[in-house]
Amino acid sequence: MPGRPLLYGGILILCLLLTSMPLRATSFVIGNSRITFITDHLVRLEYALHQEFLNDSTLFAVVRGEYPVDVNHEQEERKHVFSTRAMRLEFDNDGFPFGQNNLKVSFSMNGETKHWCLTDGQQGNLKGALTTVDGIGGPTTRQEGLLSRDGWYLIQDTGKDIYRHGSLQPRPRSHVQDLYLFVYGTDYKAALKSLAAISGPAPMTRKYVHGAWYCRWWPYTADDYRELAQGYHEHGFPLDIMVFDMDWHKKDFSRGTGHAYTRGWSGYSWNRKLIPDPAGLIREFKDQHIYVVLNEHPHDGLRPEDDAYADFAAELGPEYTRDGIPVFDAGDPVYMKSFMKHAHRESDSMGGSILVALLAAGLCLSAGARHNYHPTCPG
């Protein structure tokens, strides 16, 4: 039940007022703060006005539930001390959001006691991935990752959208802070297990995904793609994935936000001038154990020039189309169900292809109120 952690926390606080004996639990409500231990190495820190805490999932925190963590909790007036096998957390309930003066964490690492507070920065981060390589022409610094020689990492989920009633929705303004502190010392496996506990397990990817890819934004024809694959074969170099970049789809559109001075950035109808028989080409590559990836940019959605638009618009109905072309809205489950059905139907029917969704820099997926193109707007 969504309210169960809050109920348990309220009962525990009442018990703490009646006894000085240490108690064990996983979630504690202290005024407008809620402290939830997800694993021995991961704690969630929330501050919400009127105790309006959230149990909804987010893009990061997918798994919600009750977490069987052995937590020792002691209280002396405003001061609360929480201990797990991996960390000691001290909280001064001063009524304010978590900060460097009311929250401290200590943990053991390489035989020494380390200390953390909310304003600490990463010094030994082992780095993660890059969101994009657009505009990068040489060596670059990767973004921070979960694993760090500092022995901890903080993920800020504050203000991020939540899943509610089957769709992404803005987080209530009353929910002021949502922090996830990983404390693992040198136990990197514990950090990854904690990530799986809150974000869900990561399925094992297929072997060919980790192989050699070919991708170039260029108006290749079907014969060009065949020649590329043959070149890999003749030189004894493996090729596992062939990416069909932008020009696999038609690009002639009269309306749309577009990107890079073209309205053809989004598109879902095959460019049969370049690739007359896409299903046949995909079959050829699959027979050679080469898998096809289609590069897609969904931010302009389906438009009248797309082959699937008529069926898409008819299914959405006049509520969505009476003011013009419905703009792509990832926050609208009705729109997205119809979009996923019609935009991908033709390519899905060909089999063996993967769709890689990308967004052009500076463009957003509208979440919230639905908007439409207005006939008087430029472009």
KABELLIN-V815965 format. One record per pair of residues at least 24 apart in sequence whose C-alpha atoms are under 7 Angstrom apart, sorted by the first residue. I is the first residue (numbers start at 1). J is the second residue. D is the distance in Angstrom with one decimal. If there is no record, write none. Layout:
BEGIN
((I/J/D) (I/J/D))
END
This chain:
BEGIN
((2/55/6.0) (22/72/6.2) (22/73/5.4) (22/74/5.1) (23/72/5.9) (23/73/5.5) (24/70/6.2) (24/71/5.0) (24/72/5.1) (24/73/6.3) (25/70/6.5) (25/71/5.6) (26/67/6.4) (26/68/6.9) (26/69/5.7) (26/71/6.2) (31/95/6.8) (32/95/7.0) (37/69/6.6) (38/67/5.4) (38/69/6.8) (39/69/5.8) (39/194/6.2) (40/69/6.3) (40/84/5.4) (40/85/6.0) (40/86/5.6) (41/86/5.7) (41/182/5.6) (41/183/4.9) (41/184/5.7) (41/190/7.0) (41/191/6.9) (41/194/6.7) (42/180/6.8) (42/181/5.6) (42/182/4.6) (42/183/6.3) (42/194/6.2) (43/180/5.8) (43/181/5.4) (43/182/6.8) (44/179/5.6) (44/180/4.6) (44/181/6.5) (45/178/5.8) (45/179/5.0) (45/180/6.4) (46/177/5.1) (46/178/4.7) (46/179/6.5) (47/97/5.7) (47/175/6.4) (47/176/5.5) (47/177/4.9) (47/178/6.9) (48/174/5.5) (48/175/4.3) (48/176/5.3) (48/177/6.8) (49/174/5.1) (49/175/6.5) (52/174/6.8) (52/175/6.7) (53/175/6.6) (56/162/6.1) (56/163/6.0) (56/164/6.5) (57/162/5.8) (57/163/5.4) (58/161/6.3) (58/162/4.6) (58/163/5.7) (60/199/5.8) (61/198/5.3) (61/199/5.0) (62/198/6.1) (62/199/4.8) (62/200/6.3) (63/197/6.9) (63/198/5.1) (63/199/5.8) (63/200/6.0) (86/183/6.9) (86/184/6.8) (87/183/6.8) (108/185/6.7) (109/185/5.0) (109/186/6.7) (122/150/6.9) (123/150/6.6) (124/148/5.5) (124/149/4.8) (124/150/5.5) (125/149/6.0) (125/150/7.0) (147/188/6.5) (151/183/6.1) (151/184/5.4) (151/185/3.8) (151/186/5.9) (152/182/5.3) (152/183/4.4) (152/184/5.9) (152/185/6.6) (153/181/6.0) (153/182/5.1) (153/183/6.8) (154/180/5.7) (154/181/4.6) (154/182/6.2) (155/179/6.0) (155/180/5.1) (155/181/6.5) (156/180/6.5) (167/331/6.0) (167/332/6.6) (167/333/5.9) (168/331/5.2) (169/331/6.9) (169/368/6.8) (208/240/5.7) (211/240/5.6) (212/238/6.5) (212/239/5.1) (212/240/5.3) (212/241/6.4) (213/239/6.3) (213/240/6.0) (213/241/4.7) (213/242/5.9) (214/241/6.4) (214/242/5.1) (214/243/5.9) (215/242/6.6) (215/243/4.9) (215/245/6.8) (216/245/6.5) (217/245/5.3) (217/246/6.3) (218/247/7.0) (219/247/5.4) (220/274/6.8) (221/274/4.5) (221/275/5.7) (222/274/6.3) (222/275/4.9) (239/290/6.5) (240/289/6.7) (240/290/4.8) (240/291/6.2) (241/290/5.3) (241/291/4.7) (241/292/5.8) (241/293/6.9) (242/290/6.7) (242/291/6.1) (242/292/5.0) (242/293/6.2) (243/292/5.8) (243/293/4.6) (243/294/6.0) (244/293/6.0) (244/294/5.1) (244/295/6.2) (245/294/6.3) (245/295/5.0) (246/295/6.2) (253/305/6.3) (255/379/5.9) (256/300/6.0) (256/379/6.9) (257/300/6.5) (259/360/6.6) (265/297/6.4) (266/296/6.7) (266/297/5.0) (266/298/5.7) (266/299/6.8) (266/300/5.8) (266/301/6.9) (267/306/6.9) (268/306/6.1) (268/343/5.9) (269/306/5.6) (269/307/5.9) (279/350/5.1) (282/352/6.9) (286/352/6.9) (291/352/6.4) (291/353/6.5) (292/352/6.7) (292/353/4.9) (292/354/6.3) (293/353/5.5) (293/354/4.6) (293/355/5.7) (293/356/6.7) (294/353/7.0) (294/354/6.1) (294/355/4.9) (294/356/6.1) (295/355/6.2) (295/356/5.2) (295/357/6.4) (296/355/6.7) (296/356/6.0) (296/357/4.9) (296/358/6.0) (297/357/5.7) (297/358/5.0) (297/359/5.5) (298/357/6.9) (299/328/5.8) (299/359/6.7) (299/365/6.2) (300/327/6.4) (300/328/5.7) (301/327/6.4) (301/328/4.7) (302/343/6.9) (308/342/5.9) (308/343/6.5) (312/338/6.3) (312/339/6.9) (312/342/6.0) (323/372/6.4) (323/374/6.8) (324/372/5.8) (324/373/5.5) (324/374/6.2) (325/372/5.8) (325/373/5.7) (326/371/6.8) (326/372/4.9) (326/373/6.9) (327/371/6.0) (327/372/5.3) (327/373/6.9) (328/365/6.9) (328/366/6.8) (329/365/6.0) (329/366/4.8) (329/367/5.9) (329/370/6.6) (330/365/5.9) (330/366/6.2) (330/367/6.0) (331/366/6.8) (331/367/4.3) (331/368/6.1))
END
